[in-house]
Amino acid sequence: MLVVSKIEDVRLAISDAKRRNLRIGFVPTMGALHRGHLELVRTAKVECDFVVVSIFVNPTQFGPSEDFHRYPRPIEQDLEKCREQKVDLVFNPTVEEMYPDETLTSVSVSKITEKLCGAFRPGHFTGVTTVVSKLFNIVQPDAAYFGQKDAQQALVIRRMNHDLNFPIKLRVCPTVREDSGLALSSRNQYLSAAERIQAECLYQSLKKAKELIIGGENHSSVIISAIREIIESSGINKIDYISIIDTKTFDEPKIIKDDALVALAVRVGETRLIDNILLDSKGNELIITQADQF
Ligand code: AMP
C-alpha cells in the first residue's frame, strides 16, 4: 500500500494506474476509520481495480465553534485498517498541502444546502463540496463512494457531480450500525456510556417513522411528533431538526406521496449526531442512487 501526503505523488500513482487501464475507486474520509468507512472501501474493492482512500480532516467544513481541533486522528490505526482492506493508495495530506495559498475559489451548491444540516452549520457544505472537488481533480477516479449516513452530503455531492459534469460514477452505500441501531460515526468516541445509550433512541425513532408509514400514516407532522416524543423521552433535549424532505424537490411535504428522507440532528451532551432513513411512500427503505432525477 502506498501512503503519500503530496498531491504530486498521487498524480504519479494515478497516471501509472491509468496507463495500466485500472478502474480507479475513491473513498474520501476524515479518518478515525470504522466499519462504516470500511464498507465503502470493501464496495470500492469489489467494483474497482485500484482503490484510493483519502484521510484529511478538512478545516473549511468546520464552523469556528466546532470540533476541528479535537477531531480524532488515529493515523497509524487507520493505515493498518487500510492495509487489511488491501487499499492501494492512501492520500493523507497536510492542511498546507491542500490549502497552500489564500483560497479565492470555492464550489457551492445552492437550495439543497439551505435545509437540514445546512441551516445549522453555515458554510459547512461549501467546505465539503470545495474539498471534494479538489480531491476529485487530484484523484480523477472512475467511481467515488459515499455513505447514506450523511444523506444530505451525498445528495449535495451528487448534485455537484451532475451540475459540474464530473465524469465520476457516484455510489452511496447503506448506513452501517451497531447492534443497538446506533449509526457508526467517528464522533461516537466523544459519547459517555450513558450518552451512548441515550443516542440509541435515534434509530428507534426512525424505525417508528418507518412503521407509521407502513401502517398508512402519511402526514409528516404526525410522524415528526412521534419521532420527537421518542427522542425527548430518552432525555435528549437539544434537537437541531427533525425533518421529512422530498429527495427530488427538497421540499418538506405536509403529505408524503413520494420518496421521503426522514432526517434528524440532535446534540447528546456536547456531541452533535445525525441519522436518517430514506423511505418510499409505502415505507420501504431505499438507498440514494446516482440515477434519481434532480
Ligand atoms: P467522514 O470520515 O465522517 O467524513 O465519512 C467519510 C465517508 O464515510 C462519508 O461518505 C460518510 O457518509 C461515510 N460514513 C460515515 N459513517 C458511516 C456509516 N455509519 N455507514 C456508512 N457510511 C458511513
Boltz pocket constraint, residues with backbone or C-beta under 6 A from the ligand:
constraints:
  - pocket:
      binder: B
      contacts: [[A, 28], [A, 29], [A, 30], [A, 31], [A, 35], [A, 36], [A, 37], [A, 39], [A, 40], [A, 145], [A, 146], [A, 147], [A, 148], [A, 149], [A, 150], [A, 173], [A, 174], [A, 175], [A, 176], [A, 177], [A, 183], [A, 184], [A, 185], [A, 186]]
      max_distance: 6.0
